[in-house]
Amino acid sequence: MLLAPIGAFGGMAYTISKFGIAALKPLALLMGSVYTTMAIFIFGALYLILRMYKVSVIKFLKYIREELLIVLGTSSSESALPSLMEKLERMGCSKSVVGLVVPTGYSFNLDGTTIYLSMCMIFLAQVFHIDLSLGQVASIIGILMLTSKGAAGVTGSGFIVLASTLTTIKVIPVEGLTLLIGVDRFMSEARAITNFIGNGVATIWLANNEKEFDRNKMNAEFANVSTTENIITDNIEATTINDNKK
């Protein structure tokens, strides 16, 4: 973790020195597009999925906020796996559903990685002015479905998956990956968080669908989160008032 910023700086320095400062604009647009797409997915698609069973995605995100910070710091959703399983059980999901869906989802339900890989493929195709046919798009999707399995457990694994996919399809030059080195570290955090949230939502949805969900436990856990937030807010306000008096 201490050396990760140095690695990100080195990647950025290489990209700028080789392609010039103008290379930052399309990379910034790509990164912004990836973050925007993932936000739409979380607050759009996942919101609608949870709404089917009257579960608030905002309250759920507040409930797992500590785990989200861990994932953000490590860029790996695997780091918060035990804590996520424990919290899902406490909020009402049965142990059998949690034990099946969460570990399986870490290999097969990689929402953030899928968004990242597909958008990077499109970006590189546009950079090299390559018009992908429907057959090539279908081939890329099929290969990505295989190469992306298990990628959530290792930081930066999405970049390796992308490299292996480009090598396999032999349509987009693999040399184009050098363009992404500088910003991959920043997008790695977004895809890890999206993977993490997606697995949690999948577990809640399936537990409700299988009648293995205790709504009373969920309400109690969400209420505890709200109570804790109020206590923290009151303490901050009291400290601010005392400081002003001093």
Salt bridges, closest charged atoms under 4 A:
GLU66 OE2 - ARG65 NH2 3.88
GLU66 OE1 - LYS87 NZ 2.98
GLU67 OE1 - LYS87 NZ 3.18
GLU86 OE2 - ARG90 NH1 3.40
ASP184 OD1 - ARG191 NH1 3.41
GLU189 OE2 - ARG185 NH1 3.07
GLU221 OE1 - ARG90 NH2 3.69
